[in-house]
Amino acid sequence: MAIPVRPAWEWPSVDPTQDTVMFACFVRLTPLLLAGLVSLQTQAAPADGFVLDKVVQVSRHGVRPPTDSAKLAKVTGRGLPNWSVPDGHLTGHGYAAAVEMGRYRGQVLRAAGLLPNGCPAPGEVFVRASPLQRTQATASALLDGLFPGCGLQPSVVQGDKDALFQADKMPFARLDPQRAEDSVLARMGGSVAGAQARYHEAEQQLRKVICGTSGACAYAAEPWQLTQDEDGRLAIKGLNTQANLGETFRLEYSEGLPLDQVAFGHGRSAQQVSQLTALTKAKYDFINDSLYIASRGGSQLMNQISLALKQGTPQAAPDPLGMPPDARFTLLVAHDTNISYLRTLLGFRWTLGDYLEGNIPPVGSLQFERYKQVASGRYFLRVAFEAQSLEQIRQLTPLSMSQPPLHADMAGAEGCVDTNAGVLCPLASALQRLDRNIDRTALTPYHYP
């Protein structure tokens, strides 16, 4: 299936301000694209007797402003930095960082012999983006890096919800309220108040960042409370706002804002900024890492990934709910929520650079790489997570084999082997790990254009 090429007036753009930012981004990209022209010319060769023959990649969108800056300003009682695009939209800086990640990824996949030089042939590559502006624009940026000059654009469903990415907001994957609450409470140690007490130090640190030495500060931590929104999703009132503040500070640093504007002047280094995301991590630990919640919200996406990896192998089997395109390279541009659900279903955790454990930075990518052993014809799977460091995003650092992004392989089990390509596990057993927590009652028919 060819990637749709959409006319310029349909590209993800919302207003003249954003278009100006995107133009500026392309100007800034020039040295990065030139770097790609002189990048390493590695010859495609088997890695320890394994050849890469299929990849499914799930990437988070790039750098954005807060999704509701007015609410955060009201909570803190302080003005937030001005951003160049509307709330929640991909910035020009974020576009540039995503292009660089795509350029590097293209290098790696061409060196492995998976992607051709130049533009891909019809059916070789499939790209689907979540319907939001930031995910569509990130998909375009990654494609600009992967296939410069080819004019490729992602496929996107009509409307604001795609069952692949917004399953947790749709009726077919709705949570049972009591079971969801019990699951979250178990992760909190049985008590919401007790969990909040354990994060007292992090809450105090956040207050110092917002209030400084001011005696009359509008910000006040509120008691955490389990709630359920109109989509049926569970939330922790109080913690949600604190988590959003931590993520906002990290995005400010990633965007390259002046340091006196990052976290109200308290985010002077990548390490300082990461420490301010402790409550962001807590939110994901309590909710997204609940196996029940992840299986409801992530099964639709995991099932499609599993089906794609089985295509062309002895494990291939049709699914009556719909099959993904059989492309050599599939790119799905999603949200950190999606990747956190997949991470939980897999039992895969990572700690990268200055980020806290399990963190999913902008354009962080969960990669499913299928290899074929040349001698035996057997298939193997590598699962890895890869992301630019905070400094690499902030500085728009050109990536290379000598200066790569951060990455971690999912640990293997019996039968897995360490190779130059990473940890490779027999496909059959690896697929069992992918499939074991899929809830088939949380699936719905899904068809691609």
C-alpha positions in Angstrom: 0.0 0.0 0.0 1.5 3.3 -1.0 1.6 6.2 1.4 -0.9 8.9 0.4 0.7 12.0 -0.9 -1.6 14.9 0.1 -1.6 18.3 -1.4 0.0 21.1 0.5 -3.2 22.6 1.6 -4.1 19.4 3.5 -0.9 19.1 5.4 -1.0 19.4 9.2 -1.0 23.2 9.6 -3.4 25.4 11.5 -2.6 29.0 11.2 0.0 31.5 9.7 1.9 31.5 13.0 2.5 27.8 12.8 3.4 28.0 9.1 6.0 30.6 9.9 7.5 28.4 12.6 7.6 25.4 10.2 9.4 27.5 7.6 11.9 28.6 10.2 12.3 25.0 11.1 13.2 24.0 7.5 15.9 26.8 7.5 17.3 25.3 10.7 17.2 21.8 9.3 19.6 22.6 6.4 22.8 21.6 8.3 21.1 18.4 9.5 20.1 17.4 6.0 23.5 18.1 4.7 24.9 16.0 7.5 22.8 13.2 6.2 24.4 13.5 2.7 27.8 12.8 4.2 26.8 10.2 6.7 28.3 6.8 7.0 28.2 4.6 3.9 27.9 1.2 5.7 27.3 -1.7 3.4 24.3 -3.8 4.2 25.5 -7.1 5.7 24.0 -9.7 8.0 24.6 -9.1 11.7 26.0 -12.3 13.1 24.2 -14.2 10.4 20.8 -12.4 10.9 19.2 -10.2 8.3 16.6 -7.5 9.2 13.5 -8.2 7.1 10.6 -6.3 8.8 10.2 -3.4 11.3 7.1 -2.0 13.1 7.9 1.3 14.9 5.7 3.1 17.3 6.8 6.7 17.9 5.6 9.4 20.3 4.9 12.8 18.8 7.5 15.6 19.1 7.8 18.6 21.4 4.6 20.6 22.0 3.4 23.3 24.4 1.0 22.4 27.2 -2.3 21.1 26.1 -4.1 23.6 28.4 -1.8 26.4 29.3 -4.6 28.5 30.7 -5.4 25.9 33.3 -1.8 25.5 34.4 -1.4 29.3 34.6 -4.5 29.5 36.8 -3.3 26.7 39.1 0.2 28.2 39.5 -0.9 31.8 39.6 2.0 32.6 37.3 2.4 33.4 33.7 3.9 30.5 31.6 6.3 31.1 28.7 4.9 32.1 25.3 5.1 29.4 22.7 5.2 29.8 18.9 2.2 27.5 18.2 -1.2 26.9 19.8 -1.6 24.6 22.8 -0.8 21.0 22.1 0.6 21.5 18.6 4.0 20.4 17.3 6.5 23.2 17.4 9.1 24.1 14.7 11.8 23.0 17.1 10.0 19.7 17.6 9.6 19.2 13.9 13.4 19.7 13.4 14.2 17.2 16.2 11.8 14.6 14.7 13.4 15.1 11.2 16.8 14.4 12.7 15.5 11.3 14.4 14.0 10.1 11.1 17.2 10.8 9.3 19.2 8.8 11.7 16.7 5.9 11.7 16.9 5.9 7.9 20.6 5.5 8.1 20.3 2.5 10.4 17.6 0.8 8.4 19.5 1.4 5.1 22.7 0.1 6.5 20.8 -3.1 7.6 19.4 -3.4 4.0 15.8 -2.9 5.0 15.1 0.4 3.2 16.2 1.3 -0.3 18.2 4.4 -1.2 16.0 7.1 -2.4 12.2 6.9 -2.3 10.4 3.6 -1.4 8.4 1.6 -3.9 4.6 1.3 -3.4 3.9 -1.1 -0.6 7.3 -1.1 1.0 6.4 1.5 3.7 3.2 2.2 5.6 2.7 5.1 7.9 -0.3 5.8 10.1 -0.6 8.8 12.5 -3.0 9.5 15.3 -5.5 12.2 14.1 -4.2 15.0 16.3 -2.1 17.8 14.7 1.0 17.1 16.7 1.1 13.4 15.7 0.3 14.1 12.0 3.0 16.8 11.9 5.5 14.5 13.6 4.8 11.7 11.1 5.5 14.2 8.3 8.7 15.2 10.0 9.9 11.6 10.5 9.1 10.9 6.8 11.1 14.1 5.8 14.1 12.6 7.6 13.6 9.0 6.5 12.9 9.9 2.8 14.0 13.4 2.1 12.5 14.9 -1.1 9.9 12.1 -1.6 6.9 14.2 -0.4 5.4 11.3 1.6 2.6 11.9 4.1 1.0 9.7 6.7 -2.4 8.1 6.4 -4.9 9.4 8.9 -8.5 8.5 9.7 -11.3 11.1 9.5 -12.4 12.6 12.8 -10.6 13.0 16.1 -10.5 9.4 17.2 -8.7 6.4 15.7 -9.4 3.1 17.3 -5.7 2.2 17.0 -4.6 5.2 19.1 -7.7 6.4 21.1 -9.1 3.0 22.1 -9.2 4.1 25.8 -11.6 6.9 24.8 -14.0 4.6 22.8 -16.8 2.4 24.0 -15.4 -0.9 22.8 -12.5 -0.7 25.3 -14.4 1.0 28.1 -13.2 0.2 31.6 -15.2 -1.5 34.3 -15.1 1.3 36.9 -14.8 -0.9 40.0 -12.2 -3.1 38.5 -10.2 -0.1 37.3 -10.4 1.5 40.7 -9.3 -1.6 42.5 -6.4 -2.0 40.1 -5.2 1.6 40.6 -5.6 1.3 44.4 -3.6 -1.8 44.5 -0.7 0.0 42.7 -1.0 2.9 45.2 -0.6 0.5 48.1 -4.3 0.4 49.0 -4.7 4.1 49.9 -4.8 7.3 47.9 -3.9 9.4 50.9 -1.0 7.0 51.7 0.4 7.2 48.2 0.2 11.0 48.3 2.1 11.0 51.7 4.9 9.0 50.1 5.3 11.8 47.5 5.3 14.6 50.0 8.9 15.5 49.2 8.2 15.7 45.5 5.1 17.9 46.1 7.2 20.2 48.3 9.9 20.5 45.6 7.2 21.4 43.1 5.8 24.1 45.4 9.3 25.6 45.8 9.7 25.7 42.0 6.4 27.5 41.5 6.4 29.7 44.6 10.0 30.4 45.2 10.5 32.5 48.3 7.1 34.2 47.9 5.0 34.0 51.1 1.8 34.8 49.2 1.7 32.0 46.6 -1.4 31.0 44.7 -0.3 27.4 44.2 -1.4 24.9 46.8 -1.3 21.1 46.5 -4.7 19.5 46.9 -5.7 16.1 48.2 -5.5 13.4 45.5 -8.8 11.9 44.5 -9.6 9.0 42.1 -12.1 10.2 39.5 -13.5 8.9 36.2 -13.9 11.2 33.2 -16.7 11.2 30.5 -14.7 8.7 28.4 -14.7 6.2 31.3 -10.9 6.7 32.0 -9.6 6.8 35.5 -7.7 9.9 36.7 -6.1 11.1 39.9 -7.3 14.6 40.6 -4.5 16.7 42.1 -1.8 14.4 40.8 -2.9 14.9 37.2 -2.1 18.7 37.4 1.2 18.1 39.1 2.1 15.5 36.5 1.2 18.0 33.7 3.4 20.6 35.3 6.4 18.2 35.4 5.9 17.3 31.7 5.5 21.0 30.8 8.9 21.8 32.4 10.6 19.1 30.5 9.0 20.3 27.2 10.2 23.8 27.9 13.7 22.6 28.3 13.4 20.3 25.2 12.1 23.3 23.1 15.2 25.2 23.8 13.5 28.0 25.8 15.8 30.3 27.7 16.8 28.7 31.0 15.3 31.5 33.1 11.9 30.5 31.6 12.3 26.7 32.1 10.4 25.7 35.3 10.3 29.3 36.4 14.1 29.4 36.3 14.6 26.2 38.3 15.4 23.9 35.3 19.0 24.9 34.6 20.1 21.4 33.5 18.7 18.2 32.0 19.2 16.5 35.4 17.3 19.2 37.3 14.4 19.1 34.8 14.2 15.3 35.0 14.0 15.4 38.8 10.9 17.6 38.5 9.1 14.8 36.6 8.8 12.5 39.6 5.1 13.2 39.9 4.7 12.7 36.2 6.2 9.2 36.6 3.9 8.6 39.6 0.8 9.2 37.5 1.9 6.6 34.9 3.1 4.2 37.6 -0.4 4.2 39.2 -2.6 4.2 36.1 -0.9 3.3 32.8 1.1 0.6 34.4 -2.0 -1.1 35.7 -2.2 -4.3 33.6 -5.9 -4.2 33.5 -6.0 -0.6 32.3 -3.2 -1.2 29.8 -4.9 -4.3 28.4 -8.1 -2.4 27.8 -6.4 0.6 26.2 -3.5 -1.1 24.5 -4.8 -4.4 23.1 -6.1 -2.9 19.8 -2.7 -1.5 19.0 -0.7 -4.5 20.3 -2.9 -6.9 18.3 -2.2 -5.0 15.0 1.6 -5.0 15.8 1.5 -8.7 16.5 -0.4 -9.5 13.3 2.1 -7.4 11.2 5.1 -9.2 12.7 3.5 -12.6 11.9 3.0 -11.9 8.2 5.1 -14.0 5.9 6.1 -16.4 8.7 4.8 -19.8 9.9 2.9 -17.9 12.7 0.9 -15.9 10.2 -2.9 -16.2 10.6 -5.8 -14.0 9.4 -7.7 -12.0 12.0 -11.5 -11.6 11.3 -11.3 -8.1 12.7 -8.9 -6.9 10.1 -5.3 -7.2 9.0 -2.5 -4.5 8.7 -0.7 -3.8 5.4 2.2 -6.2 4.8 4.9 -3.6 4.5 8.6 -4.0 5.2 8.6 -0.9 7.4 5.5 0.2 9.3 5.6 3.5 11.3 2.8 4.3 13.7 3.0 7.8 15.2 1.1 7.9 18.5 1.2 9.3 22.1 3.1 8.5 25.2 -0.1 6.9 26.6 0.0 4.3 23.8 3.6 3.5 24.3 3.1 3.2 28.1 0.3 0.7 27.5 2.5 -1.4 25.2 5.4 -1.2 27.6 3.1 -2.5 30.4 1.7 -5.3 28.2 5.3 -6.4 27.4 6.7 -6.0 30.9 9.5 -3.9 29.4 11.1 -1.1 31.4 14.1 1.1 30.6 16.2 3.8 32.2 17.9 6.1 29.7 20.3 8.9 30.4 19.0 11.7 32.7 15.4 10.5 32.3 13.6 8.8 35.1 12.8 5.1 34.8 10.3 4.2 32.1 10.2 7.7 30.7 8.8 8.3 27.1 10.4 11.5 25.7 9.2 13.3 22.5 9.7 11.1 19.4 10.7 8.2 21.7 10.2 5.0 19.7 9.3 1.4 20.6 10.8 -0.7 17.8 9.8 -4.2 16.8 12.5 -5.6 14.5 12.1 -9.0 12.9 15.3 -10.8 11.7 15.8 -13.9 9.6 18.7 -16.2 10.4 20.5 -16.8 7.1 21.7 -20.4 7.9 18.4 -21.8 9.4 15.7 -19.6 7.9 14.3 -19.1 11.4 12.8 -15.8 12.5 13.8 -13.8 15.5 12.5 -10.6 17.1 14.2 -7.6 18.8 12.2 -5.2 20.9 13.9 -2.0 21.8 13.2 1.6 22.9 15.1 4.5 21.5 15.0 8.2 22.2 17.1 11.4 22.0 18.5 12.7 25.2 17.2 15.9 26.6 20.3 17.7 25.4 20.1 16.2 22.0 16.5 17.5 21.6 17.3 20.9 23.0 20.5 21.4 20.9 19.1 19.6 17.8 22.2 17.5 17.9 23.0 15.7 14.6 22.8 11.9 15.3 25.3 9.4 14.0 26.6 6.0 14.8 29.3 7.7 16.9 26.7 10.0 18.6 23.5 7.9 18.6 20.3 8.4 20.6 19.8 6.6 23.8 18.4 3.0 23.6 17.6 -0.1 25.5 16.8 -3.6 24.4 14.1 -5.6 26.1 15.7 -8.4 28.1 15.6 -11.8 26.5 14.7 -15.2 28.0 15.7 -18.7 27.2 16.7 -19.1 23.5 17.5 -15.4 23.0 20.9 -14.5 21.7 23.1 -11.3 21.9 24.1 -10.2 18.5 25.6 -7.0 16.9 22.0 -6.1 16.1 20.9 -6.4 19.8 19.0 -9.1 21.8 17.2 -11.4 19.4 14.6 -13.8 20.6 12.9 -16.7 18.6 9.9 -15.2 17.0 7.4 -17.8 18.3 8.3 -17.2 21.9 8.6 -13.4 21.4 5.1 -13.3 19.9 3.8 -15.2 22.9 5.1 -12.3 25.0 3.3 -9.8 22.7 0.0 -11.7 22.7 -0.2 -12.9 26.3 -1.9 -9.8 27.7 -4.1 -8.9 24.7 -7.7 -8.6 25.8 -9.8 -9.7 22.8 -12.9 -8.2 24.4 -11.2 -4.9 24.0 -10.7 -5.2 20.2 -12.9 -3.8 17.4 -12.9 -4.3 13.6 -10.1 -2.2 12.0 -9.5 -1.5 8.3 -6.8 0.5 6.6 -7.3 2.7 3.5 
